[in-house]
Amino acid sequence: MGSLGIAFVLLVIGTGLLLVGSDWFVDGAGDLARSLGMSTLVLGVLLAGLEPEEMLAAAIAVGNIIGTNVTIVTAALGLSAWLFPMAISARVRRQALIATGYAGYSRFPPRIAAKQRYSLRSKIACRG
């Protein structure tokens, strides 16, 4: 079994342990909330560290969660690439640059402003 196989086995084992540990954590938090006589929602909010502003604005909370996860994944990938650099061929780098440029162009296409001539009358009418 090569190093890729070992890494995959460790990934599966780590995922399984994470699932079991998170289940134990949630069960323990529920038991703690019942023993303290408080709502499980209140204890969950306290343990998760959510702020009232984030609870009131669900979009902000979801954006915060997604942004945090993207940051963590990017930092982990960047750190691992920094510690163990990979040799990437020029062809792959060129394809990545083209894909990045296309994605950026499709997200923010250049806006060509149409030349419009405003008369004094139309400016006054718009301010109306």
C-alpha positions as CSV (number, residue, x, y, z in Angstrom):
1,M,0.0,0.0,0.0
2,G,1.5,3.3,-1.1
3,S,1.5,6.6,0.8
4,L,-1.7,7.6,-1.0
5,G,-3.5,4.5,0.4
6,I,-2.2,5.2,3.9
7,A,-3.4,8.8,3.6
8,F,-6.8,7.6,2.5
9,V,-7.1,5.1,5.3
10,L,-6.1,7.8,7.8
11,L,-8.7,10.1,6.3
12,V,-11.4,7.6,6.7
13,I,-10.4,6.8,10.3
14,G,-10.2,10.5,11.2
15,T,-13.6,11.2,9.7
16,G,-15.1,8.3,11.7
17,L,-13.5,9.5,14.9
18,L,-14.7,13.1,14.2
19,L,-18.3,11.8,13.7
20,V,-18.2,9.7,16.9
21,G,-16.6,12.6,18.9
22,S,-19.1,15.2,17.6
23,D,-22.0,12.8,18.5
24,W,-20.6,12.4,22.0
25,F,-20.2,16.2,22.3
26,V,-23.8,16.8,21.3
27,D,-25.2,14.2,23.6
28,G,-23.1,15.6,26.5
29,A,-24.2,19.1,25.8
30,G,-27.8,18.0,25.8
31,D,-27.3,16.1,29.1
32,L,-25.6,19.2,30.6
33,A,-28.4,21.5,29.5
34,R,-31.0,19.2,31.1
35,S,-29.1,18.9,34.3
36,L,-28.7,22.7,34.5
37,G,-32.4,23.2,33.7
38,M,-31.7,25.4,30.7
39,S,-32.8,25.1,27.0
40,T,-30.6,23.1,24.8
41,L,-30.7,25.9,22.3
42,V,-29.3,28.4,24.8
43,L,-26.5,26.0,25.7
44,G,-25.8,25.3,22.1
45,V,-25.5,29.0,21.3
46,L,-23.2,29.5,24.2
47,L,-21.0,26.5,23.2
48,A,-20.9,27.4,19.5
49,G,-20.0,31.0,20.3
50,L,-22.7,32.6,18.2
51,E,-23.3,36.2,18.8
52,P,-26.8,37.8,19.1
53,E,-26.1,39.9,15.9
54,E,-25.4,36.7,14.0
55,M,-28.5,35.0,15.3
56,L,-30.7,37.8,14.2
57,A,-29.3,38.0,10.7
58,A,-29.2,34.5,9.4
59,A,-27.5,35.6,6.2
60,I,-24.6,37.0,8.2
61,A,-24.3,33.8,10.2
62,V,-24.3,31.6,7.1
63,G,-21.8,33.9,5.4
64,N,-19.6,33.8,8.5
65,I,-19.7,30.0,8.6
66,I,-18.9,29.7,5.0
67,G,-16.2,32.3,5.1
68,T,-14.6,30.7,8.2
69,N,-14.6,27.3,6.5
70,V,-13.1,28.7,3.3
71,T,-10.4,30.4,5.3
72,I,-9.5,27.3,7.2
73,V,-9.4,25.1,4.1
74,T,-7.3,27.7,2.2
75,A,-4.9,28.1,5.1
76,A,-4.5,24.4,5.5
77,L,-3.9,23.9,1.8
78,G,-1.5,26.9,1.7
79,L,0.4,25.7,4.7
80,S,0.7,22.2,3.4
81,A,1.9,23.5,0.0
82,W,4.4,25.7,1.7
83,L,5.8,22.8,3.8
84,F,5.7,20.2,1.1
85,P,5.9,22.0,-2.3
86,M,4.7,20.1,-5.4
87,A,6.3,20.2,-8.8
88,I,3.6,21.4,-11.2
89,S,4.2,21.4,-14.9
90,A,3.9,24.6,-16.9
91,R,1.0,23.2,-18.8
92,V,-1.1,22.8,-15.6
93,R,-0.2,26.2,-14.4
94,R,-1.2,27.8,-17.7
95,Q,-4.6,25.9,-17.6
96,A,-5.1,27.1,-14.0
97,L,-4.4,30.7,-15.0
98,I,-6.7,30.5,-17.9
99,A,-9.5,29.0,-15.7
100,T,-9.0,31.6,-13.1
101,G,-9.1,34.4,-15.6
102,Y,-12.2,33.0,-17.2
103,A,-13.9,32.7,-13.8
104,G,-13.0,36.2,-12.9
105,Y,-14.1,37.5,-16.3
106,S,-17.4,35.7,-16.1
107,R,-18.0,37.0,-12.6
108,F,-17.1,40.6,-13.3
109,P,-17.5,41.3,-17.0
110,P,-16.2,44.6,-18.2
111,R,-18.9,47.2,-18.4
112,I,-18.8,49.2,-21.5
113,A,-20.6,52.4,-20.8
114,A,-22.9,53.6,-23.5
115,K,-22.3,57.2,-24.4
116,Q,-25.3,59.1,-23.5
117,R,-25.8,62.7,-24.1
118,Y,-27.9,64.6,-21.6
119,S,-29.4,67.8,-22.3
120,L,-30.0,70.4,-19.6
121,R,-33.7,69.7,-19.8
122,S,-33.2,65.9,-19.1
123,K,-30.9,66.6,-16.1
124,I,-33.5,69.0,-14.6
125,A,-36.3,66.4,-15.2
126,C,-34.3,63.7,-13.5
127,R,-33.8,65.8,-10.4
128,G,-37.5,66.7,-10.4
